Amino acid sequence: HHRLYEFAKSALIKIFVHPYVTVCDLYCGDAEKWDIAQIGHYVGIDREAWESQRKNYTAEFFEADPCSEIFEKQLQEKDLVCCLQNLQLCFETEESARKLLHNVSSLLKPGGYFFGITPDSSTIWAKYQKNVEAYHNRNIVPNCIRSESYMITFEVEEEKFPLFGKKYQLKFAHDHCLVHFPSLI
């Protein structure tokens, strides 16, 4: 799981990042992923304060929550905005998703790129529905999906997938919200 995530991050950066672009990283966490990308300027935004480390590019860090605060125009437009961690946190409500998308669009230069990483809700929900069908004859609605490598438990047993706020827990993670991709787009 972790190696696949790291591979996806590296691949997205290699595809979208060109030398000397300006980058805004939402829920930034580690800024090290940008060290080999030859970016020009970096802005990291996270709910927790981060100390700037010595980099080959200029860097700024802001303590803010991209899905609960509206960013004012004090942040200049960037070539690239990404969210490589915690994108699913912004889909607890439609309002928080809209705030995230408002912030992304106000941060991007015309022609700029936004990309992020989040679990595929369609795959997770399809596996859940298949599990529900398997238990249908027993009048049981299971609240989890299991495999050898993970267990996804849903907060509430439901037969319909809400567009926002469908919480689940991965056995090696905390609560997350499924991202309904058409709502993101």
C-alpha positions, 0 to 999 in steps of 0.5 A: 500500500505505502509503496504504491502510494509513493509510486503514484506521488512520484509518477504524478510529479514527473508527469505534471512538474516542469522545471521552475514551476510554482507549486502549492501543496495542500495538506503538504506533510513532507516537502521532500517529495519536491526536492528532485523536481527542480521547481521554482517556488513552493507553498505548503498549506497544512492544518499544522504549522511546518518548519521550513527546511533548507531547499534548492527552491524558495518555500513558504508554509501556511497554517490553514485548512484547505477545506474549511477556510476560504483563501484570500487572494494574498496567495499568488496563482500557481502553475500547479496545485496538488493534494497528495495526502488527505484529499478525502478529508475534504469530502465530509460535506458538500460545503467542505468539498466546495471550499476546497475546489474554490481554493484550488481554482483561486490558487491556479494560474490559467492553464495550470494543473490540479491533481491529487491522490485518494482511494477509488470510491467506485471500487470500494463501493462495488466491493461493498455491494457485492458483499451485501448481495452475498449476504442478501439471502440471510437478511444481513447487511454487512458493514465491512469488506475484508481481504488478506491485506485490509479491512474496510469498515463502514460507519453505518450500514447503508444500501445507498452511497451518499455523495458526501460524508460516507465514512469508513475506516481502513484497518491501518488508517483512520476515518476517511470519506469516500470521494464521489469523483463526478462531484470532484470534477 
